[in-house]
Amino acid sequence: MTEEEATALGKRLVACKGFRPMRGMLDMHGRTWDASLLWRWSSDVDVPDLRDPATLGCVLALVREAYDCSTCFAMWDESEEDWSLNVPHEGGGSYIESIADSEAEALVAALEAAP
């Protein structure tokens, strides 16, 4: 993912109603969010860096919270060659939210579509 793509995806993430900064997230400058330091998300580079594995884990936690599902996960579909979010539900089945080109994009799209 290029820096421009990561920035655009970070802007989409920040715009989600279910978004909040979490300890451990990195911004595009490599700064870690800390409870004593408030990000303003005021510029193109003050958005979460979704290329960072810890930040991506935080976004997964936000998605799980939004869907009230501690077992949802992003998965690669080799036959379709895309990423999606699998959200298990009662009765043993599951449904899929968001189809995307990357795990990060699948998680952001799922948060955008969250109830």
Phi and psi restraints in degrees (value plus and minus 20) as a CYANA .aco file:
   2 THR   PHI     -94.2   -54.2
   2 THR   PSI     146.4   186.4
   3 GLU   PHI     -82.7   -42.7
   3 GLU   PSI     -59.0   -19.0
   4 GLU   PHI     -84.4   -44.4
   4 GLU   PSI     -62.7   -22.7
   5 GLU   PHI     -85.2   -45.2
   5 GLU   PSI     -62.0   -22.0
   6 ALA   PHI     -83.6   -43.6
   6 ALA   PSI     -59.7   -19.7
   7 THR   PHI     -85.1   -45.1
   7 THR   PSI     -65.1   -25.1
   8 ALA   PHI     -82.3   -42.3
   8 ALA   PSI     -61.3   -21.3
   9 LEU   PHI     -87.7   -47.7
   9 LEU   PSI     -57.9   -17.9
  10 GLY   PHI     -82.0   -42.0
  10 GLY   PSI     -58.9   -18.9
  11 LYS   PHI     -84.3   -44.3
  11 LYS   PSI     -61.0   -21.0
  12 ARG   PHI     -81.7   -41.7
  12 ARG   PSI     -61.8   -21.8
  13 LEU   PHI     -81.8   -41.8
  13 LEU   PSI     -68.6   -28.6
  14 VAL   PHI     -81.5   -41.5
  14 VAL   PSI     -49.1    -9.1
  15 ALA   PHI     -96.9   -56.9
  15 ALA   PSI     -32.6     7.4
  16 CYS   PHI     -90.3   -50.3
  16 CYS   PSI     120.6   160.6
  17 LYS   PHI     -86.5   -46.5
  17 LYS   PSI     -44.5    -4.5
  18 GLY   PHI    -108.6   -68.6
  18 GLY   PSI     -16.3    23.7
  19 PHE   PHI    -102.5   -62.5
  19 PHE   PSI     122.5   162.5
  20 ARG   PHI    -173.8  -133.8
  20 ARG   PSI     126.0   166.0
  21 PRO   PHI     -84.6   -44.6
  21 PRO   PSI     122.6   162.6
  22 MET   PHI    -146.6  -106.6
  22 MET   PSI     127.4   167.4
  23 ARG   PHI     -75.6   -35.6
  23 ARG   PSI     110.8   150.8
  24 GLY   PHI      83.9   123.9
  24 GLY   PSI     -36.5     3.5
  25 MET   PHI     -90.5   -50.5
  25 MET   PSI     125.0   165.0
  26 LEU   PHI    -127.1   -87.1
  26 LEU   PSI     127.1   167.1
  27 ASP   PHI    -116.1   -76.1
  27 ASP   PSI    -199.8  -159.8
  28 MET   PHI     -88.1   -48.1
  28 MET   PSI     -30.0    10.0
  29 HIS   PHI    -112.9   -72.9
  29 HIS   PSI     -23.5    16.5
  30 GLY   PHI      65.4   105.4
  30 GLY   PSI      -9.1    30.9
  31 ARG   PHI    -103.9   -63.9
  31 ARG   PSI     118.7   158.7
  32 THR   PHI    -110.7   -70.7
  32 THR   PSI     116.0   156.0
  33 TRP   PHI     -89.7   -49.7
  33 TRP   PSI     121.2   161.2
  34 ASP   PHI    -159.2  -119.2
  34 ASP   PSI     124.6   164.6
  35 ALA   PHI     -77.5   -37.5
  35 ALA   PSI     -46.5    -6.5
  36 SER   PHI    -106.5   -66.5
  36 SER   PSI     -26.2    13.8
  37 LEU   PHI    -143.8  -103.8
  37 LEU   PSI      95.0   135.0
  38 LEU   PHI    -112.8   -72.8
  38 LEU   PSI     105.4   145.4
  39 TRP   PHI     -97.2   -57.2
  39 TRP   PSI     121.7   161.7
  40 ARG   PHI    -116.7   -76.7
  40 ARG   PSI     -36.9     3.1
  41 TRP   PHI      32.3    72.3
  41 TRP   PSI      19.0    59.0
  42 SER   PHI    -115.3   -75.3
  42 SER   PSI     -31.3     8.7
  43 SER   PHI    -153.2  -113.2
  43 SER   PSI     155.3   195.3
  44 ASP   PHI     -82.0   -42.0
  44 ASP   PSI     -45.0    -5.0
  45 VAL   PHI    -121.9   -81.9
  45 VAL   PSI     -25.7    14.3
  46 ASP   PHI    -114.6   -74.6
  46 ASP   PSI      22.9    62.9
  47 VAL   PHI    -138.4   -98.4
  47 VAL   PSI     139.6   179.6
  48 PRO   PHI     -80.4   -40.4
  48 PRO   PSI     123.3   163.3
  49 ASP   PHI    -113.2   -73.2
  49 ASP   PSI      82.0   122.0
  50 LEU   PHI     -98.0   -58.0
  50 LEU   PSI     -14.6    25.4
  51 ARG   PHI    -105.9   -65.9
  51 ARG   PSI     -33.6     6.4
  52 ASP   PHI    -105.0   -65.0
  52 ASP   PSI     105.8   145.8
  53 PRO   PHI     -78.9   -38.9
  53 PRO   PSI     -58.5   -18.5
  54 ALA   PHI     -87.2   -47.2
  54 ALA   PSI     -60.3   -20.3
  55 THR   PHI     -83.6   -43.6
  55 THR   PSI     -61.6   -21.6
  56 LEU   PHI     -82.1   -42.1
  56 LEU   PSI     -59.2   -19.2
  57 GLY   PHI     -83.1   -43.1
  57 GLY   PSI     -58.1   -18.1
  58 CYS   PHI     -84.3   -44.3
  58 CYS   PSI     -60.2   -20.2
  59 VAL   PHI     -85.3   -45.3
  59 VAL   PSI     -59.8   -19.8
  60 LEU   PHI     -79.3   -39.3
  60 LEU   PSI     -61.2   -21.2
  61 ALA   PHI     -81.5   -41.5
  61 ALA   PSI     -60.1   -20.1
  62 LEU   PHI     -85.4   -45.4
  62 LEU   PSI     -59.3   -19.3
  63 VAL   PHI     -85.0   -45.0
  63 VAL   PSI     -64.8   -24.8
  64 ARG   PHI     -81.2   -41.2
  64 ARG   PSI     -59.2   -19.2
  65 GLU   PHI     -84.9   -44.9
  65 GLU   PSI     -65.1   -25.1
  66 ALA   PHI     -83.9   -43.9
  66 ALA   PSI     -55.5   -15.5
  67 TYR   PHI    -113.5   -73.5
  67 TYR   PSI     -20.0    20.0
  68 ASP   PHI      29.9    69.9
  68 ASP   PSI      29.5    69.5
  69 CYS   PHI    -163.4  -123.4
  69 CYS   PSI      87.7   127.7
  70 SER   PHI     -97.9   -57.9
  70 SER   PSI     -24.0    16.0
  71 THR   PHI    -136.2   -96.2
  71 THR   PSI     -13.0    27.0
  72 CYS   PHI     -90.3   -50.3
  72 CYS   PSI     134.7   174.7
  73 PHE   PHI    -176.5  -136.5
  73 PHE   PSI     134.3   174.3
  74 ALA   PHI    -104.2   -64.2
  74 ALA   PSI     121.8   161.8
  75 MET   PHI    -160.3  -120.3
  75 MET   PSI     128.4   168.4
  76 TRP   PHI    -111.2   -71.2
  76 TRP   PSI     107.2   147.2
  77 ASP   PHI    -121.9   -81.9
  77 ASP   PSI      84.1   124.1
  78 GLU   PHI     -83.6   -43.6
  78 GLU   PSI     -56.6   -16.6
  79 SER   PHI     -89.2   -49.2
  79 SER   PSI     -55.4   -15.4
  80 GLU   PHI    -113.4   -73.4
  80 GLU   PSI     -34.1     5.9
  81 GLU   PHI      34.8    74.8
  81 GLU   PSI      30.7    70.7
  82 ASP   PHI    -172.8  -132.8
  82 ASP   PSI     150.2   190.2
  83 TRP   PHI    -123.1   -83.1
  83 TRP   PSI     129.8   169.8
  84 SER   PHI    -170.2  -130.2
  84 SER   PSI     151.3   191.3
  85 LEU   PHI    -127.2   -87.2
  85 LEU   PSI     105.9   145.9
  86 ASN   PHI    -119.6   -79.6
  86 ASN   PSI     103.0   143.0
  87 VAL   PHI    -141.1  -101.1
  87 VAL   PSI      77.4   117.4
  88 PRO   PHI     -81.9   -41.9
  88 PRO   PSI     127.1   167.1
  89 HIS   PHI    -156.6  -116.6
  89 HIS   PSI     151.6   191.6
  90 GLU   PHI     -76.9   -36.9
  90 GLU   PSI     125.7   165.7
  91 GLY   PHI      76.5   116.5
  91 GLY   PSI     -22.5    17.5
  92 GLY   PHI      70.1   110.1
  92 GLY   PSI     -34.0     6.0
  93 GLY   PHI    -103.7   -63.7
  93 GLY   PSI    -192.2  -152.2
  94 SER   PHI    -172.1  -132.1
  94 SER   PSI     141.4   181.4
  95 TYR   PHI    -150.7  -110.7
  95 TYR   PSI     139.9   179.9
  96 ILE   PHI    -130.7   -90.7
  96 ILE   PSI     112.9   152.9
  97 GLU   PHI    -134.2   -94.2
  97 GLU   PSI     121.0   161.0
  98 SER   PHI      41.8    81.8
  98 SER   PSI     112.6   152.6
  99 ILE   PHI    -139.7   -99.7
  99 ILE   PSI     110.2   150.2
 100 ALA   PHI    -170.1  -130.1
 100 ALA   PSI     148.6   188.6
 101 ASP   PHI    -106.4   -66.4
 101 ASP   PSI     -33.9     6.1
 102 SER   PHI    -163.0  -123.0
 102 SER   PSI     141.4   181.4
 103 GLU   PHI     -80.3   -40.3
 103 GLU   PSI     -63.9   -23.9
 104 ALA   PHI     -80.4   -40.4
 104 ALA   PSI     -64.8   -24.8
 105 GLU   PHI     -85.8   -45.8
 105 GLU   PSI     -57.0   -17.0
 106 ALA   PHI     -82.7   -42.7
 106 ALA   PSI     -61.9   -21.9
 107 LEU   PHI     -88.4   -48.4
 107 LEU   PSI     -61.7   -21.7
 108 VAL   PHI     -85.2   -45.2
 108 VAL   PSI     -64.3   -24.3
 109 ALA   PHI     -82.1   -42.1
 109 ALA   PSI     -58.4   -18.4
 110 ALA   PHI     -86.0   -46.0
 110 ALA   PSI     -59.5   -19.5
 111 LEU   PHI     -87.7   -47.7
 111 LEU   PSI     -56.6   -16.6
 112 GLU   PHI     -82.1   -42.1
 112 GLU   PSI     -56.0   -16.0
 113 ALA   PHI    -111.6   -71.6
 113 ALA   PSI     -22.1    17.9
 114 ALA   PHI     -82.4   -42.4
 114 ALA   PSI     127.9   167.9
